[in-house]
Amino acid sequence: MIIKMAVADSNIDYIQRLISVLEGYGELQLSVYTERAALEHALTSKHFDVLLFDSSVYDGQIRTEENTLAVMLLDETSDIPESLHTYKKVRKYQRISRIYQQILELYSEICGEADGVLGGNGVRTIAFYSPIGGAGKTTVALASAARLAKMGYRVFYMSLEDIASEDCYLPQGNERGLSEVVACLGEKINFTMKLQSLLQNKDDKLFYLNHFESPNDIYEMHEEEIAELLEQIGKTGLFDVIIVDTGISLDKKMVALFENMDKVVIVEKEDAISLRKLKCFLEQSHIMNEYAHKMCRVINFDIGRGSMLTNTNIPVIGKIDAVQNPEPAQFIAMLANAAECSFVSQLVN
């Protein structure tokens, strides 16, 4: 979807810096104005989806079209003209990438469903699951996401753990994230733009959102919302792969997640207690009958004994050596580049 945006400011240095960043976003078609008369003429003769303006160039006297989003660049050191008090505003002196995200969020609320948005038919969905706490599931999921991103895939990582730990590798800011996206399901907004407005990224191709604000936000989700969330993220066309780091429960939401995955990676740990829990999981016939064909196993903390599971046809596709007390972020980055993580290519073929 192409957004026609007029950008207006009399400060030449500022507008050049602004445009140099905004030009990098392919969905924006930009028109630039530094003089009031030129902008006023354009507003009466052209259509713009968004007008991003400084009060030095636009004072609201020339009305924009009804479906044009007009947003003021707010200089907090200057007074706001009375004619512009009711306009939407974004802080002028902040990261331009944040201005871009804020514009998308505001526009998503007025433009409705987008026509012509790329479909998600080619999106690969992969869940990482373990019934065992401490099996290293999140580490393996994060390393796999990072590895796929290095391979050139656009990867979206999402954790559905009630108490998450992905912040060891994916920094969590104060911005809103998954809680807000889930709250938007079913609303008449442009979901793609809403998601883009909240996205964060690690390197060029690994994307994520801030984790849920509260465990209650996960507890209150229905299985239908799990399916809709995955569908809507896939339909945006922003990603090639969706990685889901799951919780350890086997409730209806987990079953719904298995239903909507292309692959389910079971992370296995070599010890007696883990073996008991894995055997119990594999005895859940209602799950195995439906979803075992999607499953594969990765042995974590491998010490050379191999898997102790003998009565299963779910294949082992990878092994990760045991490492004593690694620093999480460094270990994940190292693992993403290691031969041990080469199994991820099997997950996207």
C-alpha positions, 0 to 999 in steps of 0.5 A, a space after each residue: 500500500 502506497 501512502 501519499 505524504 506531504 511534508 512541510 517545514 520551513 527549516 531546510 536543514 531539518 526537512 532534509 534530515 527528515 526526508 533522508 530517513 523517510 525516503 528509505 520506507 518504500 510505502 511512502 510517496 513523498 512531496 516536500 514543501 518549504 513555503 506556505 504558498 506552495 503547500 496551500 496550492 498543493 492542498 487545493 490541487 492534489 490528494 494526500 493521505 498524510 500531511 506532516 507539517 510544521 506550524 511555520 508552513 501550515 496554520 490550518 486555514 486551508 482545510 485538508 480533504 476529509 480523509 487526509 490525516 494532518 499531523 503537526 510536528 510539535 516543537 516543545 519550545 514553541 507555542 501552539 497556534 490556537 488554530 492547531 490545538 485540535 490537530 494530531 501531533 508528534 514530537 518534532 525532535 525525536 528519532 525519525 524512525 519513531 515519527 514514522 512509526 507514530 504516523 503509521 499508527 495514527 493512519 492505521 486508525 483512519 484508513 481501514 482495511 488495506 486493499 492490495 496488501 500482500 498475502 501470507 501464503 508463503 509465510 512459514 510458521 514454526 513453534 518451539 515447544 517443550 513440556 520441560 522448564 529449563 530445557 533451553 527452548 527460548 535460547 534455541 528459538 532465538 538462535 534459530 530466528 537469528 540464524 534464519 535472519 542471517 540466511 536472508 529471511 524476514 523473521 518475526 519472533 513472538 513469545 507466548 510465555 506468560 513469564 518471558 525471557 527473550 529480553 536477554 537477546 531482544 531488548 524491551 523498551 517502554 513502547 507498547 507491543 503484543 498486548 496492544 496488537 492483540 487488543 486490535 484484533 477485530 477492530 476496523 483498522 489497518 492491521 499491517 500499519 498498526 503492526 509496523 508502528 510497533 515493530 522493533 528489530 534486531 539486525 536487519 531482518 529479525 523483528 519482534 514486539 515488546 512482550 505482553 504487558 501482563 501474564 493476564 493478557 495471555 491468560 485471557 486470550 482465546 484459542 480463536 484469537 491465537 489463530 487470528 493473530 497468526 493469520 493477521 501477522 502472516 497476511 501483512 506480507 512483512 515476514 517470511 517466517 514466524 517463530 513462536 516461542 511457546 509456553 509449557 502448558 497443553 491447554 486449548 490455546 496450545 492445541 490451537 497453536 499446533 493447529 496453525 503451525 507448519 512445524 513444531 520443534 520439540 526441545 529435548 533435554 537429557 536427564 531423567 526428569 525431562 525424560 519422564 515429562 517428554 514421555 508423558 507428552 508423547 502419550 497424549 494421543 489426541 495431540 500426537 494423532 493430529 500433529 506428530 507429522 509436524 514435529 521434530 526434535 532438537 536435543 539441547 545440552 547434548 553430552 554425547 549420549 544422544 536421545 534417551 527416547 526410544 519409542 517415538 517416530 518424531 525425528 531428531 534434526 539437531 543437537 546442541 552441545 552443553 555449555 557451562 554458564 554461558 552469557 545468554 546474549 553472547 551464546 545465542 549470537 554464537 549459536 546462530 552462527 555455529 554448525 549446530 544451528 544448521 538444522 534450521 534450514 530443514 524447517 523452511 524447506 
